[in-house]
Amino acid sequence: MQAQIEIGRDSGGGAVHVDVEELLATRLLVQGNSGSGKSHLLRRLLEQSAQMVQQVVIDPEGDFVSLAEEFGHIVIEGGSYTSREIEALAGRIRQHRASVVLSLDDLEVEQQIRCAALFLTALFDAPREHWFPALVVVDEAQMFAPAAAGEMAEDTRRMTLTAMTNLMCRGRKRGLAGIVATQRLAKLAKNVAAEASNFLMGRTFLDIDMQRAADLLGMDRKQAERIRDLQCGHFLGLGPAVSRRPVAVKIGTVKTGGKNAASGLVPLPGLSTEGMEALLHDSLAEEAAAPQPQRPAPPPKPAMEDLADTIAHVQDDAPAIALDDSEEPTAERPAPAPPPPDGSVEQILAEMAREEGATFQSLSSLFRSFAIRCRERRVPSAHIDMAQFRRLFAHASAGLERLDPARRAAVEQLAQSVDDDVLAPFLTIAAAAAEGRNAPDEEELARVYGSSSPGRIRRLLEHLEKTGLITVREDFGGERSISVPGLEEFAD
């Protein structure tokens, strides 16, 4: 098989080639300021080698998804999957040698970094029998291997640096050839950049970046001025897979395109000042008064049949309840149970639970109010101590009186082993699961838990999951769902 591809022409019109087999062993670093043609270079490289070697593209801006139409790459939308699904997909990609584009443009920056780190780590950790050769292209690599600590969480930074270092330092033995592209060398971690033996340097203006580029190319300071004068689409190349001496190359044409906006000038609208002012203010008050549009439901996960069931979704056996209030429940809601009779303990507890701020009061204050109400209505309550009241009030706060007898019995059976301090939020989740409704959001859980801290609710859900009471699934787009083991028979 011919292992060389043409990426462009030198100053004399001769073809400049890249040896793909050599590239797999020696890795590549691409640098260029925004607008220098860096993405165009990567696209040319990917297109020319698409039929030779498996390709995996980490695409934070969604620029390379067009490879799917022309070359059959599978597009994986990172925000549509949970962390476990991303890891499982990475394992299947290595096993079945699928060329993919991991598109992260629907995620926030830190979510992009965590998703890519998990994905790269799973590629690296594939079993030995799946160590097939693959080009792993990471665009905007300074995001995923920052030279200095930024605003991201420290655990995220450690995770992504480890993943990128493994790719560039230890990936060769596992068949992974890293190709990292960055706008600024000074922002890229040195231990990641130093592992590349091939370089394609585009236009840059900052002295610190020019000096680092010149050092990598073996050029002196005076020669480094050439880097500032490079035109868009022109690069200086060096390395065993490109050229033994620095060579200037103009990158060739490509078949696919990105989604970048046009950079050329567009004629301005020919309106007068008065006409433009009228256009800007037309129906402005009505638009401002209109209700804000609801956040659209997340897009469905793309079908994976094109991979002949090799790269498929990882699905949980337990039924899930969507936490997105914009979605309609899929199960038909059962008719509510009749309210408890007036003048009963259950009725008094239900009234107390419905009162504003009741769950934020102390247990002793609630118990004292309960005892007074029972005496006023002459309802026997001497058999109920404070510990029993706490659990009964949790049942009332969760609205278990709405459930029919079979569903209520199932929920109460599961709740027998739940600690008193987390009983109310667990019952709220379980009641929703038993009725086939949307799971309660964090605001509702905070209300029944008696807290105004979102962090406490997240820790609560982690605790309930660790104890096996619930299963939480959250994708990188922020959509969360909850399964309650033991209530599968009531969920569709």
C-alpha positions as CSV (number, residue, x, y, z in Angstrom):
1,M,0.0,0.0,0.0
2,Q,1.2,3.5,-0.9
3,A,2.0,5.1,2.5
4,Q,2.7,8.6,1.3
5,I,0.1,11.4,0.9
6,E,0.5,14.8,-0.7
7,I,-0.4,17.7,1.5
8,G,0.7,20.6,-0.8
9,R,3.4,22.2,-2.9
10,D,6.7,23.8,-1.9
11,S,8.0,27.2,-3.2
12,G,9.3,25.6,-6.3
13,G,6.1,23.8,-7.2
14,G,7.2,20.4,-6.1
15,A,4.9,18.0,-4.2
16,V,5.4,17.8,-0.4
17,H,4.5,14.4,1.0
18,V,3.7,13.0,4.5
19,D,4.7,9.4,5.2
20,V,1.7,8.0,7.0
21,E,3.6,5.0,8.4
22,E,6.3,7.3,9.8
23,L,3.7,9.6,11.1
24,L,2.1,6.8,13.1
25,A,5.5,6.3,14.9
26,T,6.6,9.9,15.4
27,R,3.4,12.1,15.9
28,L,2.7,15.6,14.6
29,L,2.4,19.1,16.1
30,V,0.6,21.9,14.1
31,Q,0.7,25.5,15.2
32,G,-1.0,28.6,13.7
33,N,-2.8,31.6,14.8
34,S,-6.5,31.9,14.1
35,G,-7.0,32.4,10.4
36,S,-3.6,30.8,9.4
37,G,-5.2,27.8,7.8
38,K,-4.5,25.3,10.6
39,S,-7.9,23.6,10.3
40,H,-7.6,23.5,6.5
41,L,-4.2,21.7,7.0
42,L,-5.8,19.1,9.3
43,R,-8.7,18.6,6.9
44,R,-6.3,18.0,4.0
45,L,-4.3,15.5,6.0
46,L,-7.4,13.6,7.1
47,E,-9.0,13.6,3.6
48,Q,-5.8,12.3,2.0
49,S,-5.3,9.5,4.5
50,A,-8.9,8.6,5.1
51,Q,-8.7,5.3,3.1
52,M,-5.3,4.3,4.6
53,V,-5.7,4.4,8.4
54,Q,-8.4,4.7,11.1
55,Q,-9.0,8.3,12.2
56,V,-10.3,9.7,15.5
57,V,-11.0,13.4,15.6
58,I,-11.5,15.4,18.8
59,D,-13.5,18.4,17.5
60,P,-14.4,21.1,20.0
61,E,-16.0,23.4,17.4
62,G,-17.8,20.8,15.2
63,D,-15.7,21.8,12.2
64,F,-14.9,18.3,11.0
65,V,-18.4,16.7,11.0
66,S,-18.5,17.2,7.2
67,L,-16.1,14.3,6.9
68,A,-19.0,12.0,7.5
69,E,-20.7,12.7,4.2
70,E,-17.7,12.3,2.0
71,F,-15.6,9.7,3.8
72,G,-18.0,7.8,6.1
73,H,-16.8,9.0,9.5
74,I,-19.2,8.4,12.3
75,V,-20.2,11.6,14.1
76,I,-20.5,11.2,17.9
77,E,-22.3,14.2,19.6
78,G,-20.6,14.3,23.0
79,G,-23.5,16.0,24.7
80,S,-25.9,13.1,24.0
81,Y,-24.1,10.5,26.1
82,T,-23.2,9.8,29.7
83,S,-19.6,9.3,30.8
84,R,-19.9,5.5,30.8
85,E,-21.4,5.5,27.3
86,I,-18.6,7.7,26.0
87,E,-16.0,5.2,27.5
88,A,-17.9,2.3,26.1
89,L,-18.1,3.9,22.6
90,A,-14.3,4.5,22.7
91,G,-13.7,0.9,23.4
92,R,-15.9,-0.2,20.5
93,I,-14.2,2.3,18.2
94,R,-10.9,0.7,18.9
95,Q,-12.3,-2.8,18.6
96,H,-14.0,-2.3,15.3
97,R,-11.6,0.3,13.8
98,A,-14.3,2.9,13.1
99,S,-13.2,6.4,12.0
100,V,-15.1,8.9,14.1
101,V,-15.5,12.6,14.9
102,L,-16.2,13.4,18.5
103,S,-18.1,16.6,18.2
104,L,-18.1,18.7,21.4
105,D,-19.6,22.0,20.2
106,D,-22.9,21.5,22.1
107,L,-21.0,21.4,25.5
108,E,-19.6,24.0,27.8
109,V,-15.8,24.3,27.8
110,E,-15.2,22.3,31.0
111,Q,-17.7,19.6,29.9
112,Q,-15.8,19.4,26.6
113,I,-12.5,18.9,28.4
114,R,-13.9,16.2,30.7
115,C,-15.7,14.4,27.8
116,A,-12.5,14.4,25.7
117,A,-10.4,13.3,28.6
118,L,-12.6,10.3,29.3
119,F,-12.8,9.4,25.6
120,L,-9.0,9.6,25.1
121,T,-8.4,7.6,28.3
122,A,-10.7,4.8,27.2
123,L,-9.0,4.7,23.8
124,F,-5.6,4.4,25.6
125,D,-6.9,1.7,28.0
126,A,-8.2,-0.6,25.2
127,P,-7.1,-4.3,25.5
128,R,-4.0,-5.3,23.7
129,E,-5.8,-7.2,21.0
130,H,-7.4,-3.9,19.9
131,W,-4.2,-2.0,19.5
132,F,-4.8,-1.2,15.8
133,P,-3.0,1.9,14.2
134,A,-5.1,5.1,14.4
135,L,-4.5,8.8,13.9
136,V,-5.9,10.7,16.8
137,V,-6.4,14.4,15.9
138,V,-7.0,16.9,18.7
139,D,-7.9,20.4,17.5
140,E,-7.5,23.3,19.9
141,A,-5.1,21.2,21.9
142,Q,-4.2,24.1,24.3
143,M,-7.7,23.5,25.8
144,F,-7.0,19.9,26.6
145,A,-3.3,20.2,27.6
146,P,-3.0,23.7,29.1
147,A,0.5,24.9,30.1
148,A,-0.9,26.6,33.3
149,A,-3.8,26.2,35.6
150,G,-6.8,28.2,34.4
151,E,-10.4,28.5,35.6
152,M,-11.2,24.8,35.2
153,A,-11.4,22.6,38.3
154,E,-8.2,21.0,39.4
155,D,-9.4,17.5,39.0
156,T,-10.5,18.2,35.4
157,R,-7.1,19.7,34.6
158,R,-5.3,16.6,36.0
159,M,-7.6,14.3,34.1
160,T,-7.1,16.0,30.8
161,L,-3.3,16.4,31.2
162,T,-3.0,12.7,32.0
163,A,-5.1,11.7,29.0
164,M,-3.1,14.0,26.6
165,T,0.3,13.0,28.0
166,N,-0.6,9.3,27.6
167,L,-1.7,9.9,24.0
168,M,1.6,11.7,23.1
169,C,4.1,9.9,25.3
170,R,2.8,6.3,25.5
171,G,0.3,6.1,22.7
172,R,2.7,4.8,20.0
173,K,3.0,1.3,21.5
174,R,-0.8,1.1,21.5
175,G,-1.1,2.2,17.9
176,L,-2.3,5.7,18.7
177,A,-0.5,8.5,16.8
178,G,-1.3,11.9,18.2
179,I,-1.8,14.9,15.9
180,V,-2.2,18.0,18.1
181,A,-3.1,21.5,16.7
182,T,-2.9,24.7,18.7
183,Q,-3.2,28.4,18.2
184,R,-0.4,29.1,20.6
185,L,2.6,27.0,21.6
186,A,3.1,29.0,24.8
187,K,-0.3,27.8,26.0
188,L,0.3,24.1,25.3
189,A,1.9,21.9,28.0
190,K,5.5,21.4,27.2
191,N,5.5,17.7,27.9
192,V,2.8,17.2,25.3
193,A,4.4,19.3,22.6
194,A,7.9,17.8,23.2
195,E,6.8,14.3,22.2
196,A,6.0,15.3,18.6
197,S,8.8,14.7,16.1
198,N,7.1,16.3,13.1
199,F,6.1,20.0,12.9
200,L,4.0,22.2,10.7
201,M,4.3,25.8,11.8
202,G,1.9,28.4,10.5
203,R,1.7,32.2,10.9
204,T,2.2,33.5,14.4
205,F,3.0,37.0,15.7
206,L,3.9,36.8,19.4
207,D,7.6,36.6,20.1
208,I,7.3,33.8,22.6
209,D,5.4,31.6,20.1
210,M,7.8,32.4,17.3
211,Q,10.8,31.6,19.4
212,R,9.4,28.2,20.5
213,A,8.4,27.4,16.9
214,A,11.9,28.4,15.7
215,D,13.5,26.2,18.4
216,L,11.5,23.2,17.3
217,L,12.4,23.8,13.7
218,G,16.1,24.3,14.4
219,M,16.0,28.0,13.2
220,D,17.9,30.9,14.7
221,R,16.2,34.1,15.9
222,K,16.6,35.9,12.6
223,Q,15.2,33.1,10.6
224,A,12.2,33.0,13.0
225,E,11.0,36.2,11.4
226,R,9.8,34.1,8.5
227,I,7.1,32.6,10.6
228,R,5.5,36.1,11.0
229,D,5.4,36.6,7.3
230,L,3.7,33.4,6.3
231,Q,0.5,33.7,4.4
232,C,-2.7,31.9,5.1
233,G,-2.4,28.3,4.2
234,H,1.4,28.3,4.2
235,F,3.4,26.3,6.7
236,L,7.0,25.4,7.5
237,G,7.4,21.7,7.9
238,L,10.0,19.5,9.5
239,G,10.3,16.0,10.7
240,P,11.0,12.4,9.6
241,A,7.4,12.1,8.2
242,V,7.6,15.4,6.3
243,S,11.2,16.5,5.5
244,R,14.6,16.2,7.0
245,R,15.1,20.0,6.6
246,P,12.6,22.8,7.0
247,V,10.4,23.1,3.9
248,A,7.9,25.7,3.1
249,V,4.6,24.2,1.9
250,K,1.3,25.6,0.6
251,I,-1.5,23.3,1.6
252,G,-3.5,21.8,-1.2
253,T,-7.3,21.9,-1.7
254,V,-9.9,20.0,0.2
255,K,-13.2,18.3,-0.6
256,T,-15.1,19.0,2.6
257,G,-15.6,22.3,4.4
258,G,-16.1,23.5,7.9
259,K,-19.0,25.6,9.3
260,N,-17.0,28.8,9.8
261,A,-18.6,32.0,8.8
262,A,-17.4,33.8,5.7
263,S,-14.4,36.0,6.5
264,G,-14.8,38.2,3.4
265,L,-16.6,41.6,3.3
266,V,-20.3,41.6,2.7
267,P,-22.1,44.8,1.5
268,L,-24.0,46.7,4.2
269,P,-27.7,47.1,4.0
270,G,-28.7,50.2,2.0
271,L,-31.1,51.6,4.6
272,S,-31.1,55.2,5.7
273,T,-30.5,56.1,9.4
274,E,-34.2,56.6,10.0
275,G,-35.0,53.3,8.3
276,M,-32.5,51.3,10.3
277,E,-33.7,52.9,13.5
278,A,-37.3,52.1,12.7
279,L,-36.3,48.5,11.8
280,L,-34.5,48.1,15.2
281,H,-37.4,49.4,17.2
282,D,-40.3,47.8,15.3
283,S,-42.4,45.7,17.8
284,L,-39.6,45.9,20.3
285,A,-41.9,46.2,23.3
286,E,-44.1,43.2,22.2
287,E,-41.0,41.0,21.7
288,A,-39.6,41.9,25.1
289,A,-43.0,41.2,26.7
290,A,-43.3,37.8,25.1
291,P,-42.5,34.8,27.3
292,Q,-39.1,33.4,27.0
293,P,-39.0,30.3,24.8
294,Q,-38.6,27.0,26.7
295,R,-35.3,25.2,26.4
296,P,-35.8,22.6,23.7
297,A,-35.6,19.0,24.6
298,P,-32.2,17.4,23.9
299,P,-31.9,15.8,20.5
300,P,-32.3,12.1,20.3
301,K,-29.2,10.0,20.3
302,P,-28.1,9.3,16.7
303,A,-28.8,5.8,15.4
304,M,-25.7,3.6,15.2
305,E,-27.0,1.0,12.7
306,D,-24.5,2.2,10.2
307,L,-21.8,0.4,12.2
308,A,-23.7,-2.9,11.9
309,D,-24.4,-3.0,15.7
310,T,-20.7,-2.6,16.5
311,I,-20.8,0.9,17.9
312,A,-24.1,0.9,19.7
313,H,-25.6,2.7,22.6
314,V,-25.0,1.5,26.1
315,Q,-28.4,1.1,27.7
316,D,-29.4,0.5,31.3
317,D,-31.8,-2.3,32.1
318,A,-33.6,-0.2,34.7
319,P,-36.3,2.2,33.5
320,A,-35.3,5.8,33.6
321,I,-37.3,8.9,34.5
322,A,-36.4,12.1,32.6
323,L,-35.6,15.1,34.8
324,D,-36.4,17.5,32.0
325,D,-39.7,19.2,32.8
326,S,-40.3,20.1,29.2
327,E,-40.9,16.5,28.3
328,E,-44.3,15.0,28.7
329,P,-44.5,11.8,30.8
330,T,-44.7,8.7,28.6
331,A,-46.7,6.7,31.1
332,E,-50.4,7.4,31.6
333,R,-50.7,8.8,35.1
334,P,-52.9,6.7,37.4
335,A,-55.9,8.3,39.1
336,P,-55.0,9.7,42.5
337,A,-56.0,7.8,45.6
338,P,-58.9,9.3,47.6
339,P,-57.7,11.9,50.2
340,P,-57.4,10.7,53.8
341,P,-60.4,11.3,56.1
342,D,-60.6,14.7,57.8
343,G,-59.5,14.5,61.4
344,S,-56.9,11.7,61.0
345,V,-53.2,11.7,61.7
346,E,-52.5,11.3,57.9
347,Q,-54.7,14.4,57.1
348,I,-52.9,16.5,59.7
349,L,-49.5,15.5,58.4
350,A,-50.5,16.2,54.8
351,E,-51.7,19.7,55.8
352,M,-48.4,20.4,57.6
353,A,-46.4,19.2,54.6
354,R,-48.2,21.5,52.2
355,E,-47.5,24.6,54.3
356,E,-44.9,27.0,52.9
357,G,-41.5,26.5,54.5
358,A,-42.6,23.5,56.7
359,T,-39.6,21.3,55.7
360,F,-37.2,24.1,56.7
361,Q,-38.4,24.0,60.4
362,S,-36.6,22.0,63.1
363,L,-37.9,18.6,63.9
364,S,-38.8,19.5,67.5
365,S,-40.8,22.5,66.3
366,L,-42.7,20.4,63.7
367,F,-43.4,17.7,66.3
368,R,-44.7,20.2,68.8
369,S,-47.0,21.7,66.2
370,F,-48.2,18.2,65.2
371,A,-49.1,17.4,68.9
372,I,-51.0,20.7,69.3
373,R,-53.1,20.1,66.2
374,C,-53.9,16.5,67.2
375,R,-55.1,17.8,70.6
376,E,-57.2,20.5,69.0
377,R,-58.9,18.0,66.7
378,R,-59.0,15.3,69.4
379,V,-57.0,12.9,67.2
380,P,-55.2,10.2,69.2
381,S,-51.4,10.7,68.8
382,A,-49.8,9.5,72.0
383,H,-48.5,6.4,70.3
384,I,-46.4,8.4,67.9
385,D,-42.9,9.5,69.2
386,M,-40.6,12.0,67.6
387,A,-38.6,9.3,65.6
388,Q,-41.8,7.8,64.1
389,F,-43.2,11.3,63.4
390,R,-40.1,12.1,61.4
391,R,-40.7,9.2,59.0
392,L,-44.4,9.9,58.8
393,F,-43.7,13.5,58.0
394,A,-41.3,12.4,55.2
395,H,-44.1,10.2,53.8
396,A,-46.4,13.2,53.8
397,S,-43.8,15.6,52.3
398,A,-43.3,13.1,49.4
399,G,-47.1,12.9,48.7
400,L,-47.4,9.2,49.1
401,E,-51.2,9.6,49.7
402,R,-51.6,10.1,46.0
403,L,-50.4,6.6,45.2
404,D,-52.7,3.6,44.8
405,P,-52.3,0.9,47.4
406,A,-50.0,-1.4,45.3
407,R,-47.6,1.4,44.3
408,R,-47.6,2.8,47.8
409,A,-46.8,-0.6,49.3
410,A,-43.9,-1.1,46.9
411,V,-42.4,2.4,47.7
412,E,-42.8,1.9,51.5
413,Q,-41.1,-1.5,51.2
414,L,-38.1,0.0,49.5
415,A,-38.0,2.9,52.1
416,Q,-37.7,0.6,55.1
417,S,-33.9,0.5,55.0
418,V,-33.4,4.2,54.1
419,D,-31.9,6.5,56.7
420,D,-34.3,9.1,58.3
421,D,-32.3,12.1,57.1
422,V,-32.6,11.2,53.4
423,L,-36.0,9.5,53.5
424,A,-38.1,12.4,52.2
425,P,-36.1,13.1,49.0
426,F,-35.8,9.3,48.3
427,L,-39.6,8.9,48.7
428,T,-40.2,11.9,46.4
429,I,-38.1,10.3,43.7
430,A,-39.6,6.8,44.3
431,A,-43.2,8.2,44.2
432,A,-42.5,9.8,40.8
433,A,-41.1,6.6,39.5
434,A,-44.0,4.5,40.7
435,E,-46.5,6.9,39.0
436,G,-44.5,7.0,35.8
437,R,-44.1,10.8,36.1
438,N,-41.1,13.0,35.4
439,A,-38.6,12.8,38.2
440,P,-38.5,15.8,40.6
441,D,-36.0,18.6,39.8
442,E,-33.4,19.8,42.1
443,E,-35.7,22.6,43.4
444,E,-38.3,20.1,44.5
445,L,-35.8,17.8,46.1
446,A,-34.3,20.8,47.9
447,R,-37.8,21.7,49.3
448,V,-38.5,18.3,50.7
449,Y,-34.9,18.0,52.0
450,G,-35.2,21.3,53.8
451,S,-32.2,22.9,52.0
452,S,-31.5,25.8,49.7
453,S,-28.0,24.5,48.6
454,P,-27.7,23.0,45.2
455,G,-24.5,21.4,46.2
456,R,-26.2,19.5,49.1
457,I,-28.7,18.1,46.6
458,R,-25.9,16.9,44.3
459,R,-24.2,15.2,47.2
460,L,-27.5,13.7,48.3
461,L,-28.0,12.1,44.9
462,E,-24.4,10.8,45.0
463,H,-25.1,9.3,48.4
464,L,-28.3,7.6,47.3
465,E,-26.6,6.2,44.2
466,K,-23.6,4.9,46.2
467,T,-26.0,3.1,48.6
468,G,-27.8,1.5,45.7
469,L,-31.1,3.2,46.2
470,I,-31.2,5.0,42.9
471,T,-29.2,5.0,39.6
472,V,-28.3,8.5,38.2
473,R,-27.4,8.9,34.6
474,E,-26.2,12.3,33.4
475,D,-25.0,13.1,29.9
476,F,-22.4,15.8,29.1
477,G,-25.2,18.1,27.9
478,G,-26.5,18.3,31.5
479,E,-29.6,16.1,31.1
480,R,-30.1,13.8,34.1
481,S,-32.3,10.8,34.5
482,I,-32.9,8.6,37.6
483,S,-33.8,4.9,37.9
484,V,-35.2,3.3,41.0
485,P,-34.3,-0.4,41.3
486,G,-37.3,-2.3,42.5
487,L,-40.0,-0.2,40.8
488,E,-39.4,-1.5,37.2
489,E,-42.9,-3.1,37.1
490,F,-44.6,0.3,37.4
491,A,-42.5,2.0,34.6
492,D,-43.2,1.7,30.9
